[in-house]
Amino acid sequence: MIEFVFLAVGAVIGAFLRYSIVASPQTIGGIPVNILVINVIGSFIIGLFSVLAVALNLNSNYTLFIGTGFCGSFTTMSSFALDTSSLMDNSRLILATLNILANVGLSLAAVISGKVIGETIIAKVL
């Protein structure tokens, strides 16, 4: 039962923060940046947390809270897919392609950066 509480509280916080950021959609050059920012931040957090959780041998409830709950509801593949699909529907294929490359590339870079920073923190602290 406690696992559900950790998961649910993390999910509520993540969903609330995501909604706060996407409440007023922003674009740069036609690319929806709200979802991009959310996905990059969430990727960084889960990368950092994954390293720290293992190194500190954290209880799995914290992984449920941060990884599955918070990051799972904060980041959004479905909104990214919908934004990209909308760009494609409007024959904005170059922008759709840039949106895909930005979301995937920057999110991957963010998770790797989070892991590297986590490993650096662990190396200096432990």
C-alpha positions as CSV (number, residue, x, y, z in Angstrom):
1,M,0.0,0.0,0.0
2,I,2.8,2.5,0.8
3,E,4.2,1.9,-2.7
4,F,1.0,3.2,-4.2
5,V,1.2,6.3,-2.0
6,F,4.8,7.1,-3.2
7,L,3.8,6.5,-6.8
8,A,0.6,8.6,-6.5
9,V,2.1,11.5,-4.8
10,G,5.0,11.7,-7.3
11,A,2.5,11.4,-10.2
12,V,0.3,14.2,-8.8
13,I,3.3,16.6,-8.4
14,G,4.7,15.7,-11.8
15,A,1.3,16.2,-13.5
16,F,0.7,19.5,-11.7
17,L,4.1,20.9,-12.7
18,R,3.6,19.7,-16.3
19,Y,0.2,21.4,-16.5
20,S,1.7,24.6,-15.0
21,I,4.3,24.7,-17.8
22,V,2.0,23.8,-20.7
23,A,-0.9,26.0,-19.6
24,S,0.2,28.7,-22.0
25,P,1.7,27.1,-25.0
26,Q,4.9,28.7,-26.4
27,T,6.6,28.1,-29.7
28,I,9.9,29.1,-31.2
29,G,10.0,29.2,-34.9
30,G,6.8,27.1,-35.0
31,I,8.2,24.3,-32.7
32,P,6.3,23.8,-29.5
33,V,8.9,24.4,-26.8
34,N,6.8,23.7,-23.6
35,I,6.8,20.0,-24.2
36,L,10.4,20.0,-25.3
37,V,11.5,21.8,-22.1
38,I,9.4,19.4,-19.9
39,N,10.9,16.3,-21.6
40,V,14.5,17.6,-21.3
41,I,14.1,18.5,-17.7
42,G,12.5,15.2,-16.9
43,S,15.2,13.3,-18.7
44,F,17.9,15.1,-16.8
45,I,16.2,14.4,-13.5
46,I,15.7,10.7,-14.2
47,G,19.3,10.3,-15.4
48,L,20.7,12.0,-12.3
49,F,18.3,10.1,-10.0
50,S,19.1,6.7,-11.5
51,V,22.8,7.1,-10.7
52,L,22.2,8.4,-7.2
53,A,19.5,5.8,-6.4
54,V,21.9,3.0,-7.2
55,A,25.0,4.5,-5.5
56,L,23.0,5.4,-2.3
57,N,21.1,2.1,-2.4
58,L,17.8,4.0,-2.0
59,N,14.6,2.2,-1.1
60,S,12.6,1.3,-4.2
61,N,9.8,3.6,-2.9
62,Y,11.9,6.6,-3.9
63,T,12.3,5.2,-7.4
64,L,8.5,4.8,-7.5
65,F,8.1,8.4,-6.3
66,I,10.8,10.1,-8.6
67,G,11.1,7.8,-11.6
68,T,7.7,6.3,-12.2
69,G,5.5,8.8,-10.5
70,F,7.1,12.2,-10.9
71,C,9.1,11.8,-14.1
72,G,6.4,9.5,-15.6
73,S,3.7,12.1,-15.3
74,F,5.9,15.1,-15.8
75,T,7.4,14.1,-19.1
76,T,5.0,13.4,-22.0
77,M,5.5,11.3,-25.0
78,S,1.9,11.6,-26.0
79,S,1.9,15.4,-26.1
80,F,5.1,15.3,-28.0
81,A,3.6,12.9,-30.5
82,L,0.4,15.0,-30.8
83,D,2.4,18.2,-31.4
84,T,4.5,16.4,-34.0
85,S,1.4,15.0,-35.7
86,S,-0.3,18.4,-35.8
87,L,2.8,19.8,-37.5
88,M,2.6,17.0,-40.1
89,D,-1.1,17.5,-40.6
90,N,-0.4,21.1,-41.4
91,S,2.2,20.1,-44.0
92,R,5.0,21.5,-41.8
93,L,7.2,18.5,-42.3
94,I,10.5,20.3,-41.7
95,L,9.2,21.6,-38.3
96,A,7.9,18.2,-37.5
97,T,11.3,16.7,-38.2
98,L,13.0,19.4,-36.2
99,N,10.6,18.7,-33.3
100,I,11.4,15.0,-33.4
101,L,15.2,15.6,-33.5
102,A,15.0,18.2,-30.7
103,N,12.9,16.1,-28.4
104,V,14.8,12.9,-28.9
105,G,18.3,14.4,-29.2
106,L,18.0,16.9,-26.3
107,S,16.2,14.4,-24.0
108,L,18.9,11.8,-24.6
109,A,21.7,14.4,-24.0
110,A,19.9,15.5,-20.8
111,V,19.7,11.9,-19.4
112,I,23.3,11.3,-20.2
113,S,24.3,14.7,-18.6
114,G,22.2,13.8,-15.5
115,K,24.0,10.5,-15.2
116,V,27.5,12.1,-15.7
117,I,26.7,14.7,-13.1
118,G,25.4,12.0,-10.7
119,E,28.5,10.0,-11.2
120,T,30.7,13.1,-10.6
121,I,28.7,13.8,-7.4
122,I,29.1,10.3,-6.1
123,A,32.8,10.2,-7.0
124,K,33.5,13.4,-5.0
125,V,31.2,12.5,-2.1
126,L,32.0,8.8,-1.6
